[in-house]
């Protein structure tokens, strides 16, 4: 049997779920709006000072905006744990690993292009405010940051999807990840220095810096985030196979 013919309906059904669940397109819109708005504000308010990084300033809206990406990944999976929903999904796709892989693929396919557009728009909006302060940025740095930003947002959405599958709850996932991203990670980063580079969000955000400090570079930082994401997805898939629908 042609496995492509088997997998295609699974992807189509998961894509249909993404399109028809209102909160999910709303989360992608919030990702674009919040990231662009906060980056534009940062571009106007931060144009100098010790350690000023024009590239990170221009894309700093990703820090609050990533909450929307995390919410998207968590809600896309947690919607399956509403009464009867997962049983219907598994009746159509009995192999749970294949179904979860399709879910993850569709999440990534939705977030990555939105992340690209969002990063490009945020960079343009912030550069308008930064003016000459952003004059030293070359094209290669900006392309790397925009593409890296899209990859980072995609990885964070998938990380949240894995945690949601592990916890079997969107509320529990967001209650854990949002305080971590907004408070705990920030405090730990200030207290532990370069060790913070190994946190999933801090590591991935290194790609947004013009010249990252510490032991990791832009792409190796994303690799650390990818390891966190892979671990979360593996644990989430393991929990799906172990628990009843």
N, C-alpha and C positions, 0 to 999 in steps of 0.2 A: 504494500500500500504506500502511496506517495504521502509522506509525512507532512509535506507542505500543505496538502489539501486538508489534512487533519487540523493543523495548527491555525490556518487562516480563519475559519469560523470562530475559533476561540478568541483570537485577537479582535475580530469584528464585534463579537458580543461584549467584550470588555470595553472596547472603544465606545460602544453604544451606551453602556452604563455611565461612562465619564461624561458624555454629552448630555444625557437626560437627567442626571442628578444635579439640581440647580446649584447647590452649594459648591460644586467643584469648578465650573466655569467662573463662578463668583470669586473663588480663591485665586484663580489665575489672574483675573482682573485686578484684585487687590494686590497681588504681587507686583504687577506693572505699576499701578498707581502709587503705592506706598514707596516702592524703591525709587521711582523717578522723583517723587515729591521731596523725599528726605535728601536725596542727592542734590537736588536743585537748591534746597535750603542750605546745605553744607557748603555748596559752591559760593554762595553769597556771604556766608558768615565766617568761613575759615579760609583765609588767603595767605597767612604767614604764621610764623612762630617756630619755636624749637621743634625739630623733628617733623616739620610739615611735609606731608607726602601728598602731592597734588593728585596722583592717580587714585590712592585709597580714598582721599576726600571726595573725589568725583564719583566713586562707587560706594561710598559709605552707607547709602540708602539700603544696600543689600542687608545690612545688619538687622534693621527692623523688618525689612521686606521679606526676609527668609522665613519669618513666621507664617506667611501665607503659603509658601512652598511646603513647609512642614505640615500645615493644616491640610493641604491638598493630598499629600501622601497618606496621612493618617485617616482622613475621611474616606478616601477611595477604597481602603481596605476595611475600615470599621463598618462601612455600610453593609458589608457582607454578613455581619454578625447580628443584624436585625432578625427578628424571629422568622425563620423559614428561608431567608435569602441564601445562606450558604448551602443549604440542602438543594435548592434549585440549581445553583451554580455547579455543584458537584454531581448532580444528576445528569447535567449536560456534559460535564468534563470529569469523569470519575477519577482520573489521575490527578491527585491534588498538587503534586509538584509542577505538572504542566500548566494547570490552572493558575497557580501562584506566579509562575514565570511569565505567563501572558499578562497577568495583572501588573507586574513590575515593568514589563516592556511597554505597556500602554501608558503607565505613569511617566516613565522616562520620555516617551515620544511626545507627551503633552507638555511637559515642563521645559524640556530643552529648547525648543524654538521660542517659547514665551520668554525664557531666560535670556536668549540672545537678543531679542527685540528690547527687552527691559534693560539689559546692560547697556546697549547702544544708546537708548533714549536717555538713560540716567547720565551717561558720560557726556552726551551733548548738552543736556540741561545744566549740568554742573559746570562744564567748561565755559558756558556763557557767563556764569557768575564769577568764575575764577579769573577770567581774562588773561592777562600776561603771566599770572602765577602758574598757568598750565602750559606755558610756551615751551618748556623744556621737554615735554613728553614727545617721544617719537612714535611713529605709526606702529612699529612692531610691539612696543609696550602696550599700546592701547588695544591692539587686536588680541594680544595674549590675555589681557585683563577681561575683555568682553567675552571671549570664548571660555576662558577659565571660570568666569562668573556663571555662565550658563551651565557648565559642567558641575560647578559647586552646588548651585540651586537644585539641579537634578539629583545629585547624590544625597542632599539633605532630604528631599522629598522621598527618595527610596529608603533612606535611613528611617524616616518616620513610618513608612509603610511596613518595614520589617518589625519595628517596635510595636506597631498596632496589631500585627499578626501574632506577635508573642504575647501581648497583654490582652488581646481580644476585645479591645475597647478603645474608641477614639478619644473619649473623655480622659481616660487614664493616661493615654499617650501624650495628649496635649498638656495635661496637668504636670507631667514629668518633664517634657522637653521644653516647653515655653519658659518656665522659671529657670531651667538650666541655661538656655541660650541667652536670656536677658539679664540674669543675675549671677547665677553660680559660676558660669564660665568666665564672666567678666572679673569676678572677685578672685577666682583661682588664678586667672591669667596675671593679675597684678601681684599676687602673693608668691607665685612659683616661677615666674620668669619664663625661661625657654621651655620648661616642661609643659607649659600651656600649648606649645606648638603641637603636641600630640593629641590634644582634644579634637573631636571631629569637626567642630566649627572653626576653631582657631587655625587648625592646620590648613583647611581648605581656603580660608580667607587670605592666606599668604599670597595667593595668585593675584590678589587685587592690589598689592603693594608694588610701588615702582622698584624698590630694592629691599626685599625682605631681610630682616635681621634674624639671627638665630641659625640653627643647624640645618633647617629645611629650606629648600627653595620653592618657587611657585608650583612646579609640577610634582615634586616629591611631597609637598604639603597636600596636594589633591590626592596623591596616592594613599596617604595616611587616612584621609576622609573616606576614600574608596574601601579601605580595609575595614573601617568601622561599619560602613554601609553593607559590605559583603557579609560581615559577621551578623549584623541585625537581620538581614534577609535569610541567612541560613538558619538562625534560631527561630525566626518566624515561620519558615517552611517546616522546620522540625516540629514546632508546636501544632501546626495545622495537621500534620500527619498523625500526631499522637492523640489528639482530642477528637471527640465525636462532633459532628456538624450540629 
